[in-house]
């Protein structure tokens, strides 16, 4: 090695620190759980809006950060409250109306896992309340709703992310496919074929048309599509 190419110990440590910091920004999933949110109420305090199947699945991945949950279905709320409190060994706040939850000063961010038609307004209200937002897919039902979310995130200067299964997890196969296409390695793309799975139901609805169940705030469940 030439003398001019040598690095002092201080220079080496400085450059290594910068490289690792850049990697952390590029791959946020490598952040350790204690740094993201330690036991108790430290770290990022997350409120979850919608705690049915997908919401409950998401909670399991960020359990130590969850300090509040919200759902118009009291059965969903009770089941998830027990799950979170049994795991964290501390109380979790519960709400039937997400607007009440967003009034809390003890939340830093919200995770939205409501039904597909009920994403846009909760996300905008959350950003207005000073919370950062992670919202499940499909993010919106219309292009205009998506534009409104972008405008709100910029205006209120909030962090906003929407998830899309393996794409959000940084799955290597999807990242590599994007790199191949964008780099031109596979040549000029003439045709794109998209394969979609079937519907997620195969039988008639289990519940016939009837009055809403007593445990459900049906009006709030309908939301902006009421």
For each residue, the residues with C-beta under 8 A, 3 or more apart:
1: 5 6
2: 5 6
3: 6
4:
5: 1 2
6: 1 2 3
7: 11 12 15
8: 11 12
9: 12 13
10: 13 14
11: 7 8 14 15
12: 7 8 9 15 16
13: 9 10 16 17
14: 10 11 17 18
15: 7 11 12 18 19
16: 12 13 19 20
17: 13 14 20 21
18: 14 15 21 22
19: 15 16 22 23
20: 16 17 23 24
21: 17 18 24 25
22: 18 19 25 26
23: 19 20 26 27 30
24: 20 21 27 28 30 31
25: 21 22 28
26: 22 23
27: 23 24 30 170
28: 24 25 31
29: 169 170
30: 23 24 27
31: 24 28 35 36
32: 35 36
33: 36 37 38 64
34: 37 38 43
35: 31 32 43
36: 31 32 33 43 44 62 65
37: 33 34 42 43 44 45 46 62 64 65
38: 33 34 42 43 64
39: 42 64 88
40: 90
41: 45 67 90 106
42: 37 38 39
43: 34 35 36 37 38 64 65
44: 36 37 65 108 109
45: 37 41 65 67 68 106 107 108 109
46: 37 62 65 66 67 68 107 108 109 110 111
47: 66 67 68 69 70 93 101 102 104 107 109 110 111 131
48: 51 55 58 59 66 68 69 70 80 110 111 113
49: 55 70 71 98 101 110 111 112 113 114 122 126
50: 54 55 70 71 112 113 114 115 118 136
51: 48 55 56 59 69 70 71 76 77 79 80 113
52: 55 56 71 73 76 113
53: 56 57
54: 50 57 58 113 136
55: 48 49 50 51 52 58 59 71 80 111 113 114
56: 51 52 53 59 60 76 79 80 83
57: 53 54 60 61
58: 48 54 55 61 62 111 113 136
59: 48 51 55 56 62 63 66 69 80 83 84 111
60: 56 57 63
61: 57 58
62: 36 37 46 58 59 65 66 111
63: 59 60 66 84 87 88
64: 33 37 38 39 43 88
65: 36 37 43 44 45 46 62
66: 46 47 48 59 62 63 69 84 88 92
67: 41 45 46 47 92 93 106 107
68: 45 46 47 48 92 93 94 95 101 104 106 107
69: 47 48 51 59 66 77 80 81 84 92 93 94 95
70: 47 48 49 50 51 77 94 95 96 97 98 100 101
71: 49 50 51 52 55 74 76 77 80 96
72: 96 97 216 217 218 220 221
73: 52 76 77 215 216 217 221
74: 71 77 78 96 215 216
75: 78 79 215
76: 51 52 56 71 73 79 80
77: 51 69 70 71 73 74 80 81 94 96
78: 74 75 81 82
79: 51 56 75 76 82 83
80: 48 51 55 56 59 69 71 76 77 83 84
81: 69 77 78 84 85 92 94
82: 78 79 85 86
83: 56 59 79 80 86 87
84: 59 63 66 69 80 81 87 88 92
85: 81 82 88 89 90 91 92
86: 82 83 89
87: 63 83 84
88: 39 63 64 66 84 85 92
89: 85 86
90: 40 41 85
91: 85
92: 66 67 68 69 81 84 85 88
93: 47 67 68 69 101 104 106
94: 68 69 70 77 81
95: 68 69 70 98 100 101
96: 70 71 72 74 77 100 217 220
97: 70 72 100 101 217 220
98: 49 70 95 101 102 122 125
99: 102 103 125
100: 70 95 96 97 103
101: 47 49 68 70 93 95 97 98 104 107 110
102: 47 98 99 107 110 125 126 129 131
103: 99 100 129
104: 47 68 93 101 107
105:
106: 41 45 67 68 93
107: 45 46 47 67 68 101 102 104 110 131
108: 44 45 46 131 132
109: 44 45 46 47 131 132 133 134 159
110: 46 47 48 49 101 102 107 122 126 131 132 133 134
111: 46 47 48 49 55 58 59 62 133 134 135
112: 49 50 119 122 123 126 133 134 135 136
113: 48 49 50 51 52 54 55 58 136
114: 49 50 55 118 119 122 136 223
115: 50 118 221 223
116: 119 138 141
117: 141 223 224 225
118: 50 114 115 121 122 221 223 224 225
119: 112 114 116 122 123 135 136 138 139 140 145
120: 123 124 140 141 145 148 149 224
121: 118 124 125 223 224
122: 49 98 110 112 114 118 119 125 126
123: 112 119 120 126 127 133 135 149 152 160
124: 120 121 127 128 148 149 152
125: 98 99 102 121 122 128 129
126: 49 102 110 112 122 123 129 131 133 158
127: 123 124 130 131 132 133 152 153 156 158 160
128: 124 125 152 156
129: 102 103 125 126
130: 127 156 158
131: 47 102 107 108 109 110 126 127 158
132: 108 109 110 127 158 159 160
133: 109 110 111 112 123 126 127 153 158 159 160 161
134: 109 110 111 112 160 161 162 163
135: 111 112 119 123 139 160 161 162 163
136: 50 54 58 112 113 114 119 139 162 163
137: 162 163 164 165
138: 116 119 141
139: 119 135 136 145 146 149 162
140: 119 120 143 145 146 149
141: 116 117 120 138 145
142: 145 146
143: 140 146 147
144: 147 148
145: 119 120 139 140 141 142 148 149
146: 139 140 142 143 149 150
147: 143 144 150 151
148: 120 124 144 145 151 152
149: 120 123 124 139 140 145 146 152 153 160
150: 146 147 153 154
151: 147 148 154 155
152: 123 124 127 128 148 149 155 156 158
153: 127 133 149 150 156 157 158 159 160
154: 150 151 157
155: 151 152
156: 127 128 130 152 153
157: 153 154
158: 126 127 130 131 132 133 152 153
159: 109 132 133 153
160: 123 127 132 133 134 135 149 153
161: 133 134 135 168
162: 134 135 136 137 139
163: 134 135 136 137 167 168
164: 137 167 168
165: 137 168 169
166: 169 171 173 174
167: 163 164 171 174
168: 161 163 164 165
169: 29 165 166
170: 27 29 175
171: 166 167 174 175
172: 175 176
173: 166 176 177
174: 166 167 171 177 178
175: 170 171 172 178 179
176: 172 173 179 180
177: 173 174 180 181
178: 174 175 181 182
179: 175 176 182 183 185
180: 176 177 183 185 186
181: 177 178 186 189
182: 178 179
183: 179 180
184: 187 188
185: 179 180
186: 180 181 189
187: 184
188: 184
189: 181 186 192
190:
191:
192: 189
193:
194:
195:
196:
197:
198:
199: 202
200:
201: 205
202: 199
203: 206
204:
205: 201 208
206: 203
207: 210
208: 205
209:
210: 207
211:
212: 216 218 221
213: 216
214:
215: 73 74 75
216: 72 73 74 212 213 221
217: 72 73 96 97 220 221
218: 72 212 221 222
219: 222 226
220: 72 96 97 217 223
221: 72 73 115 118 212 216 217 218
222: 218 219 225 226
223: 114 115 117 118 121 220 226
224: 117 118 120 121
225: 117 118 222
226: 219 222 223
